[in-house]
Each structure stands twice: as C-alpha cells, then as structure tokens.
Amino acid sequence: MTPPATPPPPAAADPEPFRRLMAAWATGVSVVTARSGTEDAGLTVNAFLSVALDPPTVLISLTRDADTVPLLEASGAFAVNLLASDQRPLSERFARAIPPAEKFRDLPVRRGATGAALLDGTLGALEARVLRRVEVADHRLYLGAVVALHPGREARPLLFFRSGYAEEEGTAALRLPAPRRPPAKS
C-alpha cells in the first residue's frame, strides 16, 4: 500500500495584507538596549513576549541589521525597558535610524547586572542573558534567561495599534487609533 502523498506547503501570505492584519493586534512598546565595552545601542521593539515563568524566559525579535545586534551578540545580554504612555518621544527617539550615540545623548540611564542601559521613568525593566538565537527570515529571535528585574512606576502602558500610538484621553483612559480605510480597489 502506497502512503498518501504529502501536499505541498501553502504559499506564503502577501506581506502587505499580513502587515495590515498584524496592525490590528495591539502591542506594548519597549526599548531593547545592549552594551559592549563602553558602547550602548538600543531600539524600539514591540516584538517582545514572556515565554516561560520557571525559569523566567523572554523572547525578543530584532532585524538582523539593527545597530543593537552586534552589541547584543558581543555581550550575550540585553535589557527590555517597558514604556509608559507618556514616553512616546522616547519610543520615537529609539525608532529613528540615527547613530546609537545620538539615541543616548543627554539621556540619563542606570546600569544593571548586565551593564545594559536601564531607562528612567519606565513601567519597569528586565535584564536577560541570551540562551539561544534563532534566524528567521530577516530577523533574529533571541531567547533570554531573565537575570534581573527592575520594577518601575505605576502608569498606563505605551501601546501601538493600527500603525499608531494610543493617546492619553483624560486621566484614566487611552484612546486607540481609529480604523484606517482600506485602499480603494482600481
């Protein structure tokens, strides 16, 4: 008896509709930092998640060409700074394609167990040592064992939704960006 043929894998989804669909998933915003020697680097990231509680393990996803990658690779460690809703300027600063030194200019930071920059005024931060790196398309996924926790202040989180930031609305709420109209079909 001949086993049934394995069907071919489905074709990959089109990137633009995929981007639009993923924009419907609200995410928190963080700044991932790394330090090697006397150099700091950091970038805004919303691809961050808790993987396990025992032992505490997290995952971050960075583009391979991000300026933070070489320092993270050299040090084997990183910090994740969880941004509060009033820290949008900090998120925008670390999202810019500017030299790492410019991102940190006149920015007060503290150092933790790994030496990575811990930013002031966040909801909190954690530091992790790299357990594993996984190459996926144009990104690197880093699994990290959490080695230090730094509680922050009580505040609302900075959220990213529909390709925009949630905005403060009064003293107790956030307003999410309105839906965008789909492009007209020609």
C-alpha atoms as an extended CHARMM CRD file, in Angstrom:
* protein
*
       186  EXT
         1         1  MET       CA              0.0000000000        0.0000000000        0.0000000000  PROA      1               0.0000000000
         2         2  THR       CA              1.3840000000        3.3830000000       -1.0220000000  PROA      2               0.0000000000
         3         3  PRO       CA              1.2250000000        6.1150000000        1.6350000000  PROA      3               0.0000000000
         4         4  PRO       CA             -0.7550000000        9.1870000000        0.6410000000  PROA      4               0.0000000000
         5         5  ALA       CA              1.2730000000       11.9440000000       -0.9900000000  PROA      5               0.0000000000
         6         6  THR       CA              2.1780000000       14.8590000000        1.2310000000  PROA      6               0.0000000000
         7         7  PRO       CA              0.5250000000       18.0050000000       -0.0900000000  PROA      7               0.0000000000
         8         8  PRO       CA              2.8640000000       20.8740000000       -0.9400000000  PROA      8               0.0000000000
         9         9  PRO       CA              3.1150000000       23.5910000000        1.6960000000  PROA      9               0.0000000000
        10        10  PRO       CA              0.8150000000       26.5610000000        1.1190000000  PROA      10              0.0000000000
        11        11  ALA       CA              2.3240000000       29.6430000000       -0.4840000000  PROA      11              0.0000000000
        12        12  ALA       CA              3.4620000000       32.4050000000        1.8520000000  PROA      12              0.0000000000
        13        13  ALA       CA              0.9670000000       35.1830000000        2.5540000000  PROA      13              0.0000000000
        14        14  ASP       CA              1.3760000000       38.5130000000        0.7690000000  PROA      14              0.0000000000
        15        15  PRO       CA              3.3990000000       40.8770000000        3.0440000000  PROA      15              0.0000000000
        16        16  GLU       CA              1.1290000000       43.9670000000        2.7890000000  PROA      16              0.0000000000
        17        17  PRO       CA             -2.1370000000       42.2600000000        3.8030000000  PROA      17              0.0000000000
        18        18  PHE       CA             -0.1330000000       40.4910000000        6.5210000000  PROA      18              0.0000000000
        19        19  ARG       CA              1.1490000000       43.8640000000        7.7910000000  PROA      19              0.0000000000
        20        20  ARG       CA             -2.4010000000       45.2720000000        7.8350000000  PROA      20              0.0000000000
        21        21  LEU       CA             -3.7320000000       42.2490000000        9.7230000000  PROA      21              0.0000000000
        22        22  MET       CA             -0.9340000000       42.3790000000       12.2970000000  PROA      22              0.0000000000
        23        23  ALA       CA             -1.6320000000       46.1030000000       12.8290000000  PROA      23              0.0000000000
        24        24  ALA       CA             -4.9580000000       45.0000000000       14.3250000000  PROA      24              0.0000000000
        25        25  TRP       CA             -3.0290000000       43.3410000000       17.1780000000  PROA      25              0.0000000000
        26        26  ALA       CA             -2.3300000000       45.8770000000       19.9330000000  PROA      26              0.0000000000
        27        27  THR       CA              1.1330000000       45.5500000000       21.4550000000  PROA      27              0.0000000000
        28        28  GLY       CA              3.0790000000       47.1820000000       24.2150000000  PROA      28              0.0000000000
        29        29  VAL       CA              6.1380000000       49.2230000000       23.2980000000  PROA      29              0.0000000000
        30        30  SER       CA              9.5870000000       48.6630000000       24.7520000000  PROA      30              0.0000000000
        31        31  VAL       CA             13.1550000000       49.7690000000       24.1730000000  PROA      31              0.0000000000
        32        32  VAL       CA             15.7050000000       46.9590000000       23.9980000000  PROA      32              0.0000000000
        33        33  THR       CA             19.2120000000       48.0020000000       24.9850000000  PROA      33              0.0000000000
        34        34  ALA       CA             22.5950000000       46.2840000000       24.9210000000  PROA      34              0.0000000000
        35        35  ARG       CA             26.1090000000       47.3000000000       25.9510000000  PROA      35              0.0000000000
        36        36  SER       CA             29.5130000000       46.0110000000       24.9380000000  PROA      36              0.0000000000
        37        37  GLY       CA             32.6010000000       47.6430000000       26.3930000000  PROA      37              0.0000000000
        38        38  THR       CA             31.7670000000       51.3500000000       26.5670000000  PROA      38              0.0000000000
        39        39  GLU       CA             29.2610000000       51.3160000000       23.6970000000  PROA      39              0.0000000000
        40        40  ASP       CA             25.4730000000       51.3870000000       24.0940000000  PROA      40              0.0000000000
        41        41  ALA       CA             22.8310000000       50.6400000000       21.4910000000  PROA      41              0.0000000000
        42        42  GLY       CA             19.0800000000       50.4150000000       21.6570000000  PROA      42              0.0000000000
        43        43  LEU       CA             15.9360000000       50.2780000000       19.5790000000  PROA      43              0.0000000000
        44        44  THR       CA             12.1860000000       50.4300000000       19.9100000000  PROA      44              0.0000000000
        45        45  VAL       CA             10.6060000000       46.9790000000       19.8540000000  PROA      45              0.0000000000
        46        46  ASN       CA              7.0660000000       45.6920000000       20.1000000000  PROA      46              0.0000000000
        47        47  ALA       CA              8.0480000000       42.0750000000       19.3510000000  PROA      47              0.0000000000
        48        48  PHE       CA              8.6780000000       41.0650000000       22.9610000000  PROA      48              0.0000000000
        49        49  LEU       CA              6.9790000000       38.3630000000       24.9990000000  PROA      49              0.0000000000
        50        50  SER       CA              7.2070000000       36.2100000000       28.0570000000  PROA      50              0.0000000000
        51        51  VAL       CA              7.9820000000       32.6090000000       27.0990000000  PROA      51              0.0000000000
        52        52  ALA       CA              8.1660000000       30.8370000000       30.4690000000  PROA      52              0.0000000000
        53        53  LEU       CA              7.8570000000       31.5950000000       34.1700000000  PROA      53              0.0000000000
        54        54  ASP       CA             10.0170000000       28.8240000000       35.5950000000  PROA      54              0.0000000000
        55        55  PRO       CA             12.6990000000       29.7910000000       34.9130000000  PROA      55              0.0000000000
        56        56  PRO       CA             11.7020000000       33.2910000000       33.7210000000  PROA      56              0.0000000000
        57        57  THR       CA             12.4190000000       33.4300000000       29.9850000000  PROA      57              0.0000000000
        58        58  VAL       CA             11.6250000000       36.0870000000       27.3680000000  PROA      58              0.0000000000
        59        59  LEU       CA             11.8600000000       36.4530000000       23.6110000000  PROA      59              0.0000000000
        60        60  ILE       CA             12.7140000000       39.4980000000       21.5090000000  PROA      60              0.0000000000
        61        61  SER       CA             12.7850000000       39.8120000000       17.7300000000  PROA      61              0.0000000000
        62        62  LEU       CA             15.2660000000       42.1700000000       16.0290000000  PROA      62              0.0000000000
        63        63  THR       CA             16.0590000000       42.7840000000       12.3790000000  PROA      63              0.0000000000
        64        64  ARG       CA             19.4710000000       41.3610000000       11.5550000000  PROA      64              0.0000000000
        65        65  ASP       CA             20.7960000000       44.7660000000       10.5030000000  PROA      65              0.0000000000
        66        66  ALA       CA             19.7110000000       46.5930000000       13.6770000000  PROA      66              0.0000000000
        67        67  ASP       CA             22.6030000000       48.5030000000       15.2580000000  PROA      67              0.0000000000
        68        68  THR       CA             21.8390000000       46.8070000000       18.5830000000  PROA      68              0.0000000000
        69        69  VAL       CA             22.5470000000       43.3100000000       17.2350000000  PROA      69              0.0000000000
        70        70  PRO       CA             26.3900000000       43.4780000000       17.2440000000  PROA      70              0.0000000000
        71        71  LEU       CA             26.4740000000       44.7060000000       20.8660000000  PROA      71              0.0000000000
        72        72  LEU       CA             23.9170000000       42.1270000000       21.9600000000  PROA      72              0.0000000000
        73        73  GLU       CA             25.9370000000       39.4170000000       20.2050000000  PROA      73              0.0000000000
        74        74  ALA       CA             29.2000000000       40.6050000000       21.7980000000  PROA      74              0.0000000000
        75        75  SER       CA             27.7890000000       40.8980000000       25.3250000000  PROA      75              0.0000000000
        76        76  GLY       CA             25.3490000000       37.9900000000       25.2410000000  PROA      76              0.0000000000
        77        77  ALA       CA             22.8740000000       40.0980000000       27.2040000000  PROA      77              0.0000000000
        78        78  PHE       CA             20.1370000000       42.6960000000       26.7800000000  PROA      78              0.0000000000
        79        79  ALA       CA             17.6360000000       44.7820000000       28.7330000000  PROA      79              0.0000000000
        80        80  VAL       CA             13.9770000000       45.3840000000       27.9100000000  PROA      80              0.0000000000
        81        81  ASN       CA             12.5700000000       48.7200000000       29.1130000000  PROA      81              0.0000000000
        82        82  LEU       CA              8.7490000000       48.7680000000       29.2290000000  PROA      82              0.0000000000
        83        83  LEU       CA              7.4980000000       52.2070000000       28.1820000000  PROA      83              0.0000000000
        84        84  ALA       CA              4.6970000000       54.1710000000       29.8230000000  PROA      84              0.0000000000
        85        85  SER       CA              2.0500000000       56.0080000000       27.8080000000  PROA      85              0.0000000000
        86        86  ASP       CA              3.7970000000       59.3650000000       28.2770000000  PROA      86              0.0000000000
        87        87  GLN       CA              7.0820000000       58.0340000000       26.8600000000  PROA      87              0.0000000000
        88        88  ARG       CA              6.1700000000       58.2100000000       23.1780000000  PROA      88              0.0000000000
        89        89  PRO       CA              9.0550000000       60.6520000000       22.4920000000  PROA      89              0.0000000000
        90        90  LEU       CA             11.4640000000       58.0610000000       23.9030000000  PROA      90              0.0000000000
        91        91  SER       CA              9.9560000000       55.3740000000       21.6660000000  PROA      91              0.0000000000
        92        92  GLU       CA             10.2620000000       57.6380000000       18.6300000000  PROA      92              0.0000000000
        93        93  ARG       CA             13.8580000000       58.5280000000       19.5150000000  PROA      93              0.0000000000
        94        94  PHE       CA             14.9260000000       54.8680000000       19.6350000000  PROA      94              0.0000000000
        95        95  ALA       CA             12.9580000000       54.0570000000       16.4540000000  PROA      95              0.0000000000
        96        96  ARG       CA             14.9390000000       56.5780000000       14.3930000000  PROA      96              0.0000000000
        97        97  ALA       CA             17.7400000000       55.4650000000       12.0820000000  PROA      97              0.0000000000
        98        98  ILE       CA             20.4270000000       57.5430000000       13.7840000000  PROA      98              0.0000000000
        99        99  PRO       CA             23.7660000000       56.5360000000       15.3260000000  PROA      99              0.0000000000
       100       100  PRO       CA             23.3950000000       54.8010000000       18.7010000000  PROA      100             0.0000000000
       101       101  ALA       CA             25.3150000000       57.5710000000       20.4910000000  PROA      101             0.0000000000
       102       102  GLU       CA             22.6690000000       60.0820000000       19.3050000000  PROA      102             0.0000000000
       103       103  LYS       CA             19.8780000000       57.9690000000       20.8060000000  PROA      103             0.0000000000
       104       104  PHE       CA             21.5470000000       58.1210000000       24.2250000000  PROA      104             0.0000000000
       105       105  ARG       CA             22.7220000000       61.7640000000       24.0890000000  PROA      105             0.0000000000
       106       106  ASP       CA             21.6730000000       63.6240000000       27.2680000000  PROA      106             0.0000000000
       107       107  LEU       CA             19.5740000000       60.6470000000       28.3490000000  PROA      107             0.0000000000
       108       108  PRO       CA             20.0290000000       59.5760000000       31.9700000000  PROA      108             0.0000000000
       109       109  VAL       CA             20.4790000000       55.8220000000       32.3060000000  PROA      109             0.0000000000
       110       110  ARG       CA             21.2120000000       53.4090000000       35.1180000000  PROA      110             0.0000000000
       111       111  ARG       CA             23.2290000000       50.2210000000       34.8000000000  PROA      111             0.0000000000
       112       112  GLY       CA             22.0450000000       46.8580000000       35.9550000000  PROA      112             0.0000000000
       113       113  ALA       CA             23.5850000000       43.4130000000       36.3130000000  PROA      113             0.0000000000
       114       114  THR       CA             24.4190000000       43.0990000000       32.6010000000  PROA      114             0.0000000000
       115       115  GLY       CA             25.5460000000       46.6910000000       32.1200000000  PROA      115             0.0000000000
       116       116  ALA       CA             22.7690000000       47.3680000000       29.5970000000  PROA      116             0.0000000000
       117       117  ALA       CA             21.0700000000       50.7650000000       29.8250000000  PROA      117             0.0000000000
       118       118  LEU       CA             18.0160000000       50.9880000000       32.0590000000  PROA      118             0.0000000000
       119       119  LEU       CA             15.8950000000       53.9950000000       31.1110000000  PROA      119             0.0000000000
       120       120  ASP       CA             14.3110000000       56.2970000000       33.6870000000  PROA      120             0.0000000000
       121       121  GLY       CA             10.5470000000       56.6240000000       34.1140000000  PROA      121             0.0000000000
       122       122  THR       CA              9.5540000000       53.2630000000       32.6370000000  PROA      122             0.0000000000
       123       123  LEU       CA              6.9550000000       50.8030000000       33.8960000000  PROA      123             0.0000000000
       124       124  GLY       CA              9.9110000000       48.6020000000       34.6900000000  PROA      124             0.0000000000
       125       125  ALA       CA             12.7430000000       46.7620000000       33.0210000000  PROA      125             0.0000000000
       126       126  LEU       CA             14.3210000000       43.3450000000       32.9430000000  PROA      126             0.0000000000
       127       127  GLU       CA             17.7370000000       42.0840000000       32.0040000000  PROA      127             0.0000000000
       128       128  ALA       CA             18.3870000000       38.7910000000       30.2950000000  PROA      128             0.0000000000
       129       129  ARG       CA             21.2940000000       36.6120000000       29.1990000000  PROA      129             0.0000000000
       130       130  VAL       CA             20.9460000000       35.0930000000       25.7340000000  PROA      130             0.0000000000
       131       131  LEU       CA             20.0550000000       31.3990000000       25.8290000000  PROA      131             0.0000000000
       132       132  ARG       CA             19.5190000000       30.8710000000       22.1280000000  PROA      132             0.0000000000
       133       133  ARG       CA             19.4030000000       32.7400000000       18.8500000000  PROA      133             0.0000000000
       134       134  VAL       CA             17.1400000000       31.6540000000       16.0050000000  PROA      134             0.0000000000
       135       135  GLU       CA             17.4170000000       33.0210000000       12.4590000000  PROA      135             0.0000000000
       136       136  VAL       CA             14.0140000000       33.6380000000       10.8560000000  PROA      136             0.0000000000
       137       137  ALA       CA             13.7900000000       35.4400000000        7.5000000000  PROA      137             0.0000000000
       138       138  ASP       CA             15.3250000000       38.9130000000        8.0150000000  PROA      138             0.0000000000
       139       139  HSD       CA             15.0930000000       38.7400000000       11.8280000000  PROA      139             0.0000000000
       140       140  ARG       CA             16.8630000000       37.1560000000       14.7620000000  PROA      140             0.0000000000
       141       141  LEU       CA             14.8580000000       35.8400000000       17.6600000000  PROA      141             0.0000000000
       142       142  TYR       CA             16.6640000000       35.9010000000       20.9880000000  PROA      142             0.0000000000
       143       143  LEU       CA             15.5200000000       33.7470000000       23.8720000000  PROA      143             0.0000000000
       144       144  GLY       CA             16.8120000000       35.1930000000       27.1070000000  PROA      144             0.0000000000
       145       145  ALA       CA             17.0200000000       33.9290000000       30.6780000000  PROA      145             0.0000000000
       146       146  VAL       CA             15.8850000000       36.7710000000       32.9310000000  PROA      146             0.0000000000
       147       147  VAL       CA             18.6390000000       37.6180000000       35.4160000000  PROA      147             0.0000000000
       148       148  ALA       CA             17.3500000000       40.8540000000       36.9580000000  PROA      148             0.0000000000
       149       149  LEU       CA             14.0560000000       42.6930000000       37.4140000000  PROA      149             0.0000000000
       150       150  HSD       CA             13.7020000000       46.4360000000       37.9130000000  PROA      150             0.0000000000
       151       151  PRO       CA             10.1760000000       47.4940000000       38.9450000000  PROA      151             0.0000000000
       152       152  GLY       CA              9.1640000000       50.9450000000       37.7070000000  PROA      152             0.0000000000
       153       153  ARG       CA              6.3500000000       53.3580000000       38.2160000000  PROA      153             0.0000000000
       154       154  GLU       CA              2.6100000000       52.7780000000       38.1290000000  PROA      154             0.0000000000
       155       155  ALA       CA              1.2850000000       54.2230000000       34.8610000000  PROA      155             0.0000000000
       156       156  ARG       CA             -0.5980000000       53.2400000000       31.7330000000  PROA      156             0.0000000000
       157       157  PRO       CA              1.4570000000       51.4090000000       29.0710000000  PROA      157             0.0000000000
       158       158  LEU       CA              2.5020000000       52.8370000000       25.7310000000  PROA      158             0.0000000000
       159       159  LEU       CA              0.5010000000       50.8490000000       23.1710000000  PROA      159             0.0000000000
       160       160  PHE       CA              0.9030000000       50.5130000000       19.4120000000  PROA      160             0.0000000000
       161       161  PHE       CA             -2.2240000000       49.6630000000       17.3920000000  PROA      161             0.0000000000
       162       162  ARG       CA             -3.1790000000       50.1010000000       13.7360000000  PROA      162             0.0000000000
       163       163  SER       CA              0.2520000000       51.5480000000       12.9690000000  PROA      163             0.0000000000
       164       164  GLY       CA             -0.1740000000       54.3120000000       15.5410000000  PROA      164             0.0000000000
       165       165  TYR       CA              0.2620000000       55.0010000000       19.2330000000  PROA      165             0.0000000000
       166       166  ALA       CA             -2.6060000000       55.0280000000       21.6970000000  PROA      166             0.0000000000
       167       167  GLU       CA             -3.0720000000       58.5510000000       23.1070000000  PROA      167             0.0000000000
       168       168  GLU       CA             -3.9320000000       59.5950000000       26.6470000000  PROA      168             0.0000000000
       169       169  GLU       CA             -7.5820000000       60.5090000000       26.9910000000  PROA      169             0.0000000000
       170       170  GLY       CA             -8.2390000000       62.1570000000       30.3240000000  PROA      170             0.0000000000
       171       171  THR       CA             -6.6420000000       60.8070000000       33.4640000000  PROA      171             0.0000000000
       172       172  ALA       CA             -7.8380000000       57.2160000000       33.3490000000  PROA      172             0.0000000000
       173       173  ALA       CA             -8.0280000000       56.0730000000       29.7390000000  PROA      173             0.0000000000
       174       174  LEU       CA             -6.1990000000       55.5870000000       26.4710000000  PROA      174             0.0000000000
       175       175  ARG       CA             -7.7280000000       56.2710000000       23.0550000000  PROA      175             0.0000000000
       176       176  LEU       CA             -6.6860000000       53.8270000000       20.3550000000  PROA      176             0.0000000000
       177       177  PRO       CA             -6.0920000000       54.9750000000       16.7770000000  PROA      177             0.0000000000
       178       178  ALA       CA             -9.2230000000       54.8400000000       14.6030000000  PROA      178             0.0000000000
       179       179  PRO       CA             -9.5360000000       52.1730000000       11.9060000000  PROA      179             0.0000000000
       180       180  ARG       CA             -7.9480000000       53.0910000000        8.6060000000  PROA      180             0.0000000000
       181       181  ARG       CA             -9.9710000000       52.7550000000        5.4630000000  PROA      181             0.0000000000
       182       182  PRO       CA             -8.7420000000       50.0250000000        3.1430000000  PROA      182             0.0000000000
       183       183  PRO       CA             -7.2430000000       51.3040000000       -0.0900000000  PROA      183             0.0000000000
       184       184  ALA       CA             -9.7430000000       51.6970000000       -2.9240000000  PROA      184             0.0000000000
       185       185  LYS       CA             -9.5850000000       48.9220000000       -5.4840000000  PROA      185             0.0000000000
       186       186  SER       CA             -8.9760000000       50.0390000000       -9.0460000000  PROA      186             0.0000000000
